[in-house]
């Protein structure tokens, strides 16, 4: 991620995952802090970010 627009795209992708309560993304640090329901898997979060086609998530 290189800008605030990147933050927005990643945040929206994460918030689109069912069970995500909130997502805070920091492009400068290259991290996201995500609050979820118990049933949300790491794999579903990684897939959501990777499916944007622009970013590669790691957990």
Buried (B, 14 or more C-beta within 10 A) or exposed (E): BEEEEBBEBBBEBBEEBEEBEEBEBEBEEEEBEBEBEEEBEEEBBBEBBBEBEEBEBEE
